[in-house]
Amino acid sequence: MEHEGQQGREPQTPPAGPARYAFTPPEVPPKIEFKRVRREPGKAPQKPARRGPGEPRLRRWHLLTAAGLVLALILSLGWVGVDGWRAKGHLENAAGLFSQLQQQVQRGDLVAARGTLSALQSETRAARENTGGFGWTLIGKLPAVGDDLSAVRTVAYVLDDLAGNGLPALLDVAAGLDPQRLAPRNGRIDLTALNAAAPRIARGLMVIRRAQTGVAGIDTAHLAAPLASAITELRSGLDHAERIVATADRAARLLPPMLGANGPRTYLVLFQNNAEVRATGGMPGAYLVIHADAGAVTIADQGTAGDLHSFPVPVQNLSVDMEALYTTRPAVYPADVNLTPDFPTAAVLARSMYAKHTGVTVDGVVATDPIALSYLLRVTGPVRLPKGGSLTADNAVRTLLSEAYAKYPDPSVQDAFFAGAARDTFNALIRGQGNPKGIITELARAAGERRLLMWSADATEEAALAGTVVQGRLPDDDSAAPTVGVFLNDGSGGKLSYYLTQAADLGDGSCTEDGDHQLHLKLTLGSTAPAAGLPAYVTGLALSGDPYTVRTNAMVFSPVGGGIVGVTLDGKEVEFGSGVERERGVAVFTVDLRPGSSQTFDITIQAGDQTRANAAFTPRLWTTPGVRPWKTTVTAGTPCAGT
């Protein structure tokens, strides 16, 4: 009997060849001879003795039962062989349809995608039926082959659940959540589509996570190599899908309330100046205050960090560890709130400073930089500047971080220029200028480079942001992968960070006698600054002693529970300051770079106790977003003996 989805196709049969499973029948029992008993006249016939336990009739019952089980096993082997071959074909077809469906959704061809989904459901349903019978259950208990069959059965179940319960909801979202509907119109974002999409996205995410759990339960250690490889690939695909859908789920839950669906909100938006580097990107320069109410977004205030001035006493108490690393400067000077790479800490400080200066307590803080603006300008097109000319994707970084200082030597004029550029770019976005899908893509790019950071005063919303790239906080848990941070702060007192180049190679180090793991970091910083001709505002305070020497304070953060063992330059030990921030060891050292020079440091890092539990790991590397992209490589590590 054909299963649904097989009509019109010749049934597939297993390939010819020797049978994989052989059954050896038991030996033929010996022939039983019966003797005739002669009865003497006048004597009653003898009654047969009562059979005791284990006598022939019971033994025959056991033999019949055993024979039945053997017969069931033989039939199951044959049935599983046929159904297994059919299931294999259905799963192979499903794999191709999954890929086709993904391409159609990415192209926006949702009509074709629905047809593909229907065909996919037929294939996964047939595969699940082919692997769901009694024979699969019985054969799944056998040694050697049982693990493979059970794995195939699990995969068929997982894919059918995904095709039947998860993908339809996500396809409905793709159809109803057209980026054009999310685009601002006359300063307002329609929240209806987001609110409608949220439950469907949540359902799709639930099914994907259920599939992850099912596939994670498969032990691939003893599976046939092709099957183990396919399951590993499936796990990777599900993980990728989970990350994407989890991001959409988080956005669908957070954006409506953050855009004022439940009441007005205000946000302080900081524009970081990467020409004077800070740990999260750059010194806070211009800022906007955004008001959001029921999706309507307007600018409520704007200014510069200089407008806030410094404060006579810290606006908030810093932890003992943080004050030991940074003194009280982050809580006193608006330009130094982000000497720490921990954006939630910097955001709370900036919020307090704005509240003390204006009396307005904002609901959240956002940070971005001119490089992220240049990404958005690829989509919006040029933006007219208040003093003439245009800001484009090609000239935004150069104009805002270099040329403006030569063109406008007066700092107050510079501040007005930066504030105007930020305002006009924001207004272009709010007017709906540019392709919405392209804007979403560029925002995602900026977030992936940690050039778009967000903090919310609402504890529930901040908890939802935890662990995302926009939160801007190193992981609290390094058990999955030890994370190393390399963060930079300007030490020149000028705008020479515009000329910095950065490279970092993070790899496996050695193991200590105690079995602790060490990582090796090679950090290279360079300068492309000219030897003369820069405006005085760019060379600034020249704290290095030479106006054209770029001074940078480098900070290296160990994984949680670890520390910095040593720093060398050209084989010679480098003295460094040390401290702790959020349970990570921190080393701080100063790098002075003359024009055209570079320096390479070798840093040994204790990985921490969480790393010892990993059988193998790939470390993660976080860096300060710069004017120029970092050149980085990360090499996987192997476990130490005895871990």
C-alpha positions as CSV (number, residue, x, y, z in Angstrom):
1,M,0.0,0.0,0.0
2,E,1.4,3.4,-1.0
3,H,1.8,6.2,1.5
4,E,0.4,9.6,0.8
5,G,2.8,11.6,-1.4
6,Q,4.0,8.5,-3.3
7,Q,1.3,8.3,-5.8
8,G,2.5,8.6,-9.4
9,R,5.9,7.3,-8.5
10,E,7.2,3.8,-8.7
11,P,7.9,2.5,-5.2
12,Q,11.6,2.4,-4.4
13,T,13.2,-0.9,-3.4
14,P,16.4,-1.6,-1.6
15,P,19.4,-2.3,-3.7
16,A,20.2,-5.9,-4.7
17,G,23.0,-7.6,-2.8
18,P,23.6,-9.8,0.2
19,A,21.2,-9.3,3.1
20,R,22.5,-7.2,5.9
21,Y,20.8,-9.3,8.5
22,A,21.0,-13.1,8.5
23,F,18.8,-15.5,10.5
24,T,20.2,-18.9,11.4
25,P,17.4,-21.4,12.2
26,P,17.8,-23.7,15.2
27,E,18.9,-27.3,14.8
28,V,16.2,-29.8,13.8
29,P,15.1,-31.5,17.0
30,P,15.7,-35.3,17.3
31,K,12.9,-37.6,16.0
32,I,10.6,-38.7,18.9
33,E,9.6,-42.5,18.8
34,F,6.4,-43.7,20.4
35,K,6.1,-47.2,21.9
36,R,2.8,-49.1,22.0
37,V,2.0,-50.2,25.5
38,R,0.4,-53.6,25.8
39,R,-2.3,-54.0,28.6
40,E,-2.6,-57.3,30.4
41,P,-6.1,-58.8,30.7
42,G,-8.0,-57.9,33.9
43,K,-5.9,-54.9,34.7
44,A,-7.1,-51.3,34.4
45,P,-5.1,-49.1,32.2
46,Q,-2.6,-46.9,34.0
47,K,-3.3,-43.2,34.2
48,P,-0.7,-41.0,32.7
49,A,1.4,-39.2,35.3
50,R,0.5,-35.5,35.8
51,R,3.0,-33.3,34.0
52,G,5.2,-31.2,36.3
53,P,6.5,-27.8,35.5
54,G,8.6,-27.6,32.4
55,E,7.2,-30.8,30.9
56,P,6.6,-31.1,27.1
57,R,3.3,-29.2,26.7
58,L,4.8,-26.1,28.4
59,R,8.0,-26.5,26.6
60,R,6.1,-26.6,23.3
61,W,4.4,-23.3,24.4
62,H,7.8,-21.7,25.0
63,L,9.0,-23.0,21.6
64,L,5.9,-21.5,19.9
65,T,6.4,-18.2,21.7
66,A,10.0,-18.0,20.7
67,A,9.2,-19.0,17.2
68,G,6.6,-16.2,17.1
69,L,9.1,-13.7,18.3
70,V,11.6,-14.8,15.7
71,L,9.0,-14.7,13.0
72,A,8.0,-11.2,14.1
73,L,11.7,-10.2,14.1
74,I,12.2,-11.5,10.6
75,L,9.0,-9.8,9.3
76,S,10.1,-6.6,11.1
77,L,13.5,-6.7,9.4
78,G,11.9,-7.0,6.0
79,W,9.3,-4.4,6.7
80,V,11.8,-1.9,8.2
81,G,14.0,-2.5,5.2
82,V,11.3,-1.5,2.7
83,D,10.0,1.4,4.9
84,G,13.5,2.6,5.7
85,W,14.3,2.8,2.0
86,R,11.1,4.8,1.4
87,A,11.8,7.1,4.4
88,K,15.3,7.7,3.1
89,G,13.8,9.0,-0.2
90,H,11.3,11.2,1.6
91,L,13.9,12.7,3.9
92,E,16.2,13.4,0.9
93,N,13.3,15.1,-0.9
94,A,12.5,17.1,2.3
95,A,16.1,18.3,2.5
96,G,15.9,19.8,-1.0
97,L,12.5,21.4,-0.3
98,F,13.8,23.0,3.0
99,S,16.5,24.7,1.0
100,Q,14.1,25.8,-1.8
101,L,11.7,27.2,0.8
102,Q,14.4,29.3,2.4
103,Q,15.5,30.8,-0.9
104,Q,11.9,31.6,-1.8
105,V,11.2,33.4,1.5
106,Q,14.5,35.4,1.1
107,R,13.3,36.4,-2.4
108,G,9.9,37.4,-1.0
109,D,8.2,34.8,-3.3
110,L,5.6,33.8,-0.7
111,V,3.1,32.2,-3.2
112,A,5.8,29.8,-4.4
113,A,6.9,29.3,-0.8
114,R,3.4,28.1,0.3
115,G,3.4,25.5,-2.5
116,T,6.9,24.3,-1.5
117,L,5.7,24.1,2.2
118,S,2.8,21.9,1.1
119,A,5.1,19.5,-0.8
120,L,7.5,19.5,2.2
121,Q,4.8,18.6,4.6
122,S,3.8,15.6,2.4
123,E,7.4,14.3,2.4
124,T,8.0,14.7,6.1
125,R,4.6,13.2,6.9
126,A,5.4,10.2,4.8
127,A,8.8,9.8,6.3
128,R,7.3,9.9,9.8
129,E,4.7,7.3,8.9
130,N,7.4,5.1,7.3
131,T,9.4,5.1,10.5
132,G,6.6,4.9,13.0
133,G,5.5,1.3,12.9
134,F,6.0,-1.6,15.4
135,G,8.8,-2.9,13.3
136,W,10.9,0.2,13.9
137,T,10.2,0.1,17.6
138,L,11.3,-3.6,17.7
139,I,14.4,-3.3,15.6
140,G,15.4,-0.1,17.4
141,K,16.2,-2.3,20.4
142,L,18.8,-4.4,18.6
143,P,22.5,-3.7,19.1
144,A,24.6,-2.2,16.3
145,V,21.7,-1.2,14.1
146,G,19.2,0.0,16.7
147,D,20.9,3.4,17.3
148,D,20.9,4.2,13.6
149,L,17.2,3.4,13.2
150,S,16.2,5.3,16.3
151,A,18.1,8.3,15.1
152,V,16.4,8.3,11.7
153,R,13.0,7.9,13.4
154,T,13.7,10.9,15.6
155,V,14.8,13.0,12.7
156,A,11.7,12.1,10.7
157,Y,9.5,13.1,13.7
158,V,11.4,16.4,14.3
159,L,11.2,17.5,10.7
160,D,7.5,16.6,10.4
161,D,6.8,18.6,13.6
162,L,8.8,21.5,12.2
163,A,7.1,21.4,8.8
164,G,3.6,21.0,10.2
165,N,3.6,23.2,13.3
166,G,6.5,25.6,13.1
167,L,7.0,26.7,9.5
168,P,3.4,27.6,8.7
169,A,3.3,30.1,11.5
170,L,6.6,31.6,10.4
171,L,5.5,31.8,6.8
172,D,2.3,33.6,7.9
173,V,4.6,36.1,9.7
174,A,6.7,36.6,6.5
175,A,3.5,37.3,4.6
176,G,2.0,39.7,7.2
177,L,5.2,41.4,8.3
178,D,6.1,43.1,5.0
179,P,9.0,45.6,5.7
180,Q,7.0,48.2,3.9
181,R,4.4,48.1,6.7
182,L,7.1,48.6,9.3
183,A,8.6,51.6,7.5
184,P,7.9,55.0,9.2
185,R,5.3,57.2,7.6
186,N,5.3,60.8,8.5
187,G,7.1,60.1,11.7
188,R,5.0,57.2,12.8
189,I,5.6,53.4,12.8
190,D,2.5,51.2,12.5
191,L,2.7,48.8,15.4
192,T,-0.3,46.7,14.4
193,A,1.7,44.3,12.2
194,L,4.2,43.7,15.0
195,N,1.6,43.0,17.6
196,A,-0.2,40.5,15.2
197,A,3.1,38.8,14.4
198,A,4.3,38.3,18.0
199,P,2.3,35.1,18.9
200,R,3.1,33.4,15.5
201,I,6.8,34.1,15.9
202,A,6.6,32.7,19.5
203,R,4.9,29.6,18.2
204,G,7.5,29.0,15.5
205,L,10.3,29.6,18.0
206,M,8.8,27.0,20.4
207,V,8.7,24.4,17.7
208,I,12.3,25.1,16.6
209,R,13.5,24.7,20.2
210,R,11.5,21.5,20.5
211,A,13.3,20.2,17.5
212,Q,16.6,21.3,18.9
213,T,15.9,19.3,22.1
214,G,14.9,16.2,20.1
215,V,18.0,16.2,17.9
216,A,20.2,17.1,20.9
217,G,19.1,13.8,22.5
218,I,20.7,11.7,19.6
219,D,24.0,10.2,20.6
220,T,26.0,10.3,17.3
221,A,29.1,8.6,18.7
222,H,28.1,5.1,17.4
223,L,26.1,6.1,14.4
224,A,27.1,5.3,10.8
225,A,29.4,8.2,9.6
226,P,27.0,9.6,6.9
227,L,24.1,9.6,9.4
228,A,26.2,11.3,12.1
229,S,27.3,13.9,9.7
230,A,23.8,14.7,8.6
231,I,22.6,15.0,12.2
232,T,25.4,17.4,13.0
233,E,24.5,19.5,10.0
234,L,20.8,19.4,11.1
235,R,21.8,20.6,14.6
236,S,23.8,23.5,13.0
237,G,20.9,24.5,10.8
238,L,18.4,24.4,13.7
239,D,20.8,26.5,15.9
240,H,21.1,29.1,13.1
241,A,17.3,29.2,12.7
242,E,16.8,29.5,16.4
243,R,19.1,32.5,16.6
244,I,17.2,34.3,13.7
245,V,13.7,33.5,15.0
246,A,14.7,34.3,18.6
247,T,15.9,37.7,17.5
248,A,12.6,38.3,15.6
249,D,10.7,37.1,18.7
250,R,12.5,39.5,20.9
251,A,12.0,42.4,18.5
252,A,8.2,41.6,18.2
253,R,7.9,41.6,22.0
254,L,10.1,44.6,22.7
255,L,9.5,47.1,19.9
256,P,5.8,47.9,20.5
257,P,6.2,48.9,24.2
258,M,9.5,50.6,23.5
259,L,7.9,52.7,20.8
260,G,5.1,53.8,23.2
261,A,2.4,51.2,22.6
262,N,1.6,51.2,26.4
263,G,2.5,54.8,27.1
264,P,5.0,57.5,26.1
265,R,8.7,56.8,26.2
266,T,11.8,58.9,26.0
267,Y,15.3,57.8,25.0
268,L,18.7,59.4,25.1
269,V,20.6,58.6,21.9
270,L,24.4,59.0,22.1
271,F,26.5,59.5,19.0
272,Q,30.0,58.1,19.8
273,N,33.0,59.8,18.3
274,N,35.4,57.1,17.3
275,A,38.2,59.6,16.6
276,E,38.6,59.8,20.4
277,V,38.3,56.1,21.2
278,R,36.4,54.8,24.2
279,A,35.8,51.2,25.3
280,T,32.4,50.9,23.7
281,G,33.5,52.8,20.5
282,G,34.1,56.5,21.0
283,M,33.7,59.5,23.3
284,P,30.0,60.5,23.6
285,G,29.6,63.6,21.4
286,A,26.3,64.8,20.1
287,Y,23.1,63.4,21.5
288,L,19.4,63.4,20.7
289,V,16.4,62.8,23.1
290,I,13.7,60.8,21.3
291,H,10.1,60.8,22.3
292,A,7.9,57.8,21.3
293,D,4.1,57.6,21.7
294,A,2.0,54.9,20.1
295,G,4.5,54.6,17.3
296,A,4.9,58.3,16.7
297,V,8.6,59.3,17.0
298,T,9.9,62.9,17.4
299,I,13.0,64.7,18.6
300,A,12.4,66.2,22.0
301,D,15.9,67.6,22.7
302,Q,19.5,67.6,21.3
303,G,22.9,68.7,22.4
304,T,26.5,67.6,23.0
305,A,28.3,65.9,25.9
306,G,30.0,69.3,26.5
307,D,26.6,70.9,27.2
308,L,26.2,68.6,30.2
309,H,29.4,69.8,31.8
310,S,31.2,67.8,34.5
311,F,29.7,67.2,37.9
312,P,31.3,68.2,41.2
313,V,30.6,64.8,42.8
314,P,29.9,61.4,41.2
315,V,26.4,61.1,39.9
316,Q,26.4,57.4,41.1
317,N,28.6,55.3,43.3
318,L,30.8,52.9,41.3
319,S,31.8,49.5,42.6
320,V,35.1,49.2,44.4
321,D,36.5,47.1,41.4
322,M,35.4,49.7,38.8
323,E,36.7,52.7,40.8
324,A,40.0,50.9,41.1
325,L,40.2,50.6,37.3
326,Y,38.8,53.9,36.2
327,T,38.8,56.2,39.3
328,T,35.5,58.2,39.6
329,R,35.9,59.7,36.1
330,P,33.0,57.7,34.5
331,A,30.6,59.1,37.1
332,V,31.9,62.7,36.9
333,Y,32.6,63.4,33.2
334,P,30.0,62.8,30.5
335,A,32.8,62.1,28.0
336,D,34.1,59.3,30.1
337,V,30.9,57.3,31.0
338,N,32.1,54.6,28.6
339,L,35.7,54.1,29.8
340,T,34.2,50.7,30.8
341,P,33.2,48.4,28.0
342,D,30.0,47.5,30.0
343,F,27.3,49.5,28.2
344,P,24.6,49.0,30.8
345,T,26.9,50.7,33.3
346,A,27.7,53.5,30.9
347,A,24.0,54.0,30.0
348,V,22.9,54.3,33.7
349,L,25.6,56.9,34.2
350,A,24.6,58.9,31.1
351,R,21.0,58.7,32.2
352,S,21.8,60.1,35.6
353,M,23.9,62.9,34.2
354,Y,21.1,64.0,31.8
355,A,18.5,63.8,34.6
356,K,20.7,66.0,36.9
357,H,21.3,68.5,34.1
358,T,17.7,68.7,32.7
359,G,15.4,67.2,35.3
360,V,14.2,64.7,32.7
361,T,14.6,61.0,33.4
362,V,14.7,59.0,30.2
363,D,13.4,55.4,29.8
364,G,16.4,54.1,28.0
365,V,19.7,54.9,26.3
366,V,20.9,54.1,22.8
367,A,24.4,54.5,21.4
368,T,25.7,54.4,17.8
369,D,28.5,55.9,15.7
370,P,29.3,57.6,12.4
371,I,30.2,54.2,10.8
372,A,26.7,52.9,11.6
373,L,25.3,56.1,10.1
374,S,27.3,55.5,6.9
375,Y,25.7,52.0,6.7
376,L,22.2,53.6,6.9
377,L,23.1,56.2,4.3
378,R,23.7,53.4,1.8
379,V,19.9,52.9,1.9
380,T,18.5,56.4,2.6
381,G,20.7,58.1,0.1
382,P,22.5,61.5,0.8
383,V,21.3,63.8,3.6
384,R,21.6,67.5,3.2
385,L,23.9,69.1,5.9
386,P,22.9,72.3,7.8
387,K,26.0,74.2,6.5
388,G,25.7,73.0,3.0
389,G,26.8,69.9,1.2
390,S,25.6,66.4,1.7
391,L,26.4,63.5,4.0
392,T,26.8,60.3,2.0
393,A,27.7,56.7,2.7
394,D,31.1,57.3,1.2
395,N,32.0,60.6,3.0
396,A,30.2,60.3,6.3
397,V,33.1,58.8,8.3
398,R,35.7,61.0,6.8
399,T,33.5,64.2,7.1
400,L,32.4,63.6,10.7
401,L,35.6,62.2,12.2
402,S,38.3,64.1,10.3
403,E,37.5,66.9,7.9
404,A,35.1,68.7,10.2
405,Y,37.9,69.6,12.5
406,A,39.9,71.3,9.8
407,K,36.8,73.0,8.3
408,Y,35.4,74.2,11.6
409,P,38.2,75.0,14.1
410,D,35.8,76.5,16.6
411,P,34.6,73.6,19.0
412,S,31.2,75.2,19.4
413,V,30.7,75.3,15.6
414,Q,31.9,71.6,15.5
415,D,29.3,70.7,18.1
416,A,26.5,72.4,16.1
417,F,27.7,70.7,12.9
418,F,27.7,67.2,14.6
419,A,24.3,67.8,16.2
420,G,22.8,68.9,12.9
421,A,24.2,65.9,11.0
422,A,22.7,63.6,13.6
423,R,19.3,65.3,13.6
424,D,19.0,65.4,9.8
425,T,20.0,61.7,9.4
426,F,17.5,60.7,12.1
427,N,14.8,62.7,10.4
428,A,15.5,61.0,7.1
429,L,14.9,57.7,8.7
430,I,11.7,58.8,10.4
431,R,10.3,60.2,7.2
432,G,10.7,56.7,5.7
433,Q,13.5,57.6,3.3
434,G,15.0,54.5,1.8
435,N,14.1,50.8,1.4
436,P,12.8,49.4,4.7
437,K,14.3,46.0,4.1
438,G,17.7,47.6,3.4
439,I,17.5,49.6,6.6
440,I,16.8,46.5,8.7
441,T,19.8,44.8,7.0
442,E,22.1,47.7,7.8
443,L,20.9,48.1,11.3
444,A,21.6,44.4,11.8
445,R,25.1,44.9,10.4
446,A,25.7,47.7,12.8
447,A,24.4,45.7,15.8
448,G,26.6,42.8,14.8
449,E,29.6,45.0,15.0
450,R,28.5,46.4,18.3
451,R,27.9,49.8,16.8
452,L,24.3,49.9,18.0
453,L,23.8,49.4,21.7
454,M,20.6,49.7,23.8
455,W,19.7,49.8,27.5
456,S,16.2,49.9,29.0
457,A,15.3,51.2,32.5
458,D,12.5,48.6,32.4
459,A,13.8,45.5,34.1
460,T,11.8,43.1,32.0
461,E,12.9,44.7,28.8
462,E,16.5,44.8,29.9
463,A,16.3,41.1,30.8
464,A,15.0,40.3,27.3
465,L,18.0,42.2,25.9
466,A,20.4,40.1,28.0
467,G,22.9,38.1,25.9
468,T,22.2,40.0,22.7
469,V,24.8,42.0,20.9
470,V,22.9,45.2,21.4
471,Q,23.1,44.8,25.2
472,G,26.8,45.5,25.1
473,R,27.8,43.4,28.1
474,L,30.4,40.6,28.2
475,P,28.7,37.2,29.0
476,D,28.3,36.3,32.6
477,D,28.7,32.6,31.8
478,D,31.8,31.5,29.8
479,S,31.1,27.7,30.0
480,A,30.0,27.6,26.4
481,A,33.1,29.4,25.1
482,P,35.7,31.5,27.0
483,T,35.4,35.1,26.0
484,V,38.3,37.5,25.8
485,G,37.8,41.3,25.5
486,V,40.2,43.8,24.0
487,F,39.1,47.4,24.6
488,L,40.7,50.7,23.9
489,N,40.6,54.2,25.5
490,D,42.3,57.3,24.1
491,G,45.3,58.5,26.1
492,S,46.3,61.5,23.9
493,G,43.5,63.9,24.8
494,G,42.8,64.5,21.1
495,K,41.2,63.0,18.0
496,L,44.1,60.9,16.9
497,S,42.2,57.5,17.3
498,Y,40.9,58.2,13.8
499,Y,44.4,56.9,12.6
500,L,44.5,53.7,14.6
501,T,44.7,50.3,13.0
502,Q,44.0,47.1,15.0
503,A,44.6,43.4,14.7
504,A,44.2,40.5,17.1
505,D,44.8,36.8,16.9
506,L,43.4,34.7,19.8
507,G,44.3,31.0,20.0
508,D,45.1,28.0,22.1
509,G,47.9,28.4,24.6
510,S,49.3,25.9,27.0
511,C,48.1,23.9,30.0
512,T,49.4,24.4,33.5
513,E,50.5,21.6,35.8
514,D,47.1,21.9,37.5
515,G,45.3,21.4,34.3
516,D,44.2,25.0,33.8
517,H,43.9,26.3,30.3
518,Q,45.9,29.3,29.0
519,L,45.0,31.3,25.9
520,H,47.4,33.3,23.7
521,L,46.5,36.7,22.3
522,K,48.6,38.5,19.8
523,L,47.6,42.2,19.7
524,T,48.9,44.6,17.1
525,L,48.1,48.3,17.1
526,G,49.4,50.7,14.5
527,S,49.1,54.4,13.4
528,T,48.5,55.9,10.0
529,A,48.7,59.5,11.4
530,P,50.7,62.0,9.3
531,A,53.9,63.6,10.8
532,A,52.6,67.2,10.4
533,G,49.7,69.3,9.3
534,L,46.9,68.3,11.7
535,P,44.6,70.9,13.3
536,A,45.3,71.7,16.9
537,Y,41.9,70.3,18.0
538,V,43.0,66.9,16.6
539,T,46.3,66.7,18.3
540,G,44.6,68.0,21.4
541,L,46.4,67.8,24.7
542,A,49.3,65.8,23.3
543,L,49.5,63.8,26.6
544,S,52.1,61.5,25.0
545,G,54.5,64.4,24.8
546,D,54.4,64.5,21.0
547,P,51.4,66.0,19.1
548,Y,51.5,63.3,16.5
549,T,52.1,60.2,18.7
550,V,48.9,58.3,19.2
551,R,48.6,57.2,22.9
552,T,46.1,54.5,23.6
553,N,45.3,52.7,26.9
554,A,44.7,49.0,26.0
555,M,42.6,46.8,28.3
556,V,42.5,43.0,28.0
557,F,39.7,41.2,29.8
558,S,40.2,37.5,30.7
559,P,37.3,34.9,30.6
560,V,35.2,34.7,33.8
561,G,37.3,33.6,36.7
562,G,40.5,33.9,34.8
563,G,43.3,36.5,34.7
564,I,46.1,38.0,32.7
565,V,49.4,36.1,33.3
566,G,51.8,38.3,31.3
567,V,52.3,40.8,28.5
568,T,55.5,41.0,26.4
569,L,56.7,43.3,23.6
570,D,59.5,42.0,21.4
571,G,60.2,39.3,23.9
572,K,60.5,41.7,26.8
573,E,58.0,41.9,29.7
574,V,55.7,44.9,29.8
575,E,54.5,46.3,33.0
576,F,50.7,46.5,33.3
577,G,48.1,47.6,35.7
578,S,45.7,45.0,36.9
579,G,42.1,44.9,38.2
580,V,38.9,43.0,38.1
581,E,35.6,43.9,36.4
582,R,32.5,41.6,36.6
583,E,34.7,38.6,37.7
584,R,37.1,39.0,34.8
585,G,40.8,39.8,35.3
586,V,41.8,43.0,33.5
587,A,45.3,44.1,32.4
588,V,45.8,47.8,31.4
589,F,48.9,49.0,29.5
590,T,49.8,52.1,27.5
591,V,50.7,52.0,23.8
592,D,52.5,55.0,22.2
593,L,52.6,55.0,18.4
594,R,54.6,57.4,16.3
595,P,53.3,58.1,12.8
596,G,53.6,55.0,10.6
597,S,54.6,52.7,13.4
598,S,53.1,49.6,14.9
599,Q,53.6,47.4,18.0
600,T,52.7,43.8,18.6
601,F,52.1,42.4,22.1
602,D,52.0,38.8,23.2
603,I,49.6,38.2,26.0
604,T,49.1,35.1,28.1
605,I,45.6,34.7,29.6
606,Q,44.4,32.3,32.2
607,A,41.1,30.9,30.9
608,G,39.3,30.3,34.2
609,D,37.6,27.4,35.8
610,Q,34.6,27.4,33.5
611,T,36.8,26.5,30.5
612,R,38.2,23.4,32.2
613,A,34.8,21.6,31.9
614,N,34.8,21.9,28.1
615,A,35.9,18.9,26.1
616,A,36.9,21.3,23.3
617,F,36.1,24.9,22.7
618,T,36.3,27.9,20.4
619,P,37.0,31.1,22.3
620,R,35.2,34.3,21.5
621,L,36.8,37.7,21.0
622,W,35.2,41.1,21.7
623,T,36.8,44.3,20.6
624,T,36.2,48.0,20.6
625,P,34.5,49.1,17.4
626,G,37.0,51.3,15.5
627,V,37.1,53.7,12.6
628,R,38.7,50.9,10.6
629,P,37.6,47.3,11.1
630,W,39.7,45.0,13.2
631,K,41.6,42.1,11.5
632,T,41.0,39.1,13.8
633,T,41.5,35.4,13.8
634,V,40.3,32.9,16.4
635,T,41.6,29.4,16.7
636,A,39.8,26.5,18.5
637,G,41.3,25.1,21.7
638,T,41.6,21.5,22.9
639,P,41.1,20.3,26.5
640,C,43.9,20.0,28.9
641,A,44.7,16.5,30.3
642,G,42.6,15.6,33.3
643,T,39.7,18.0,32.5
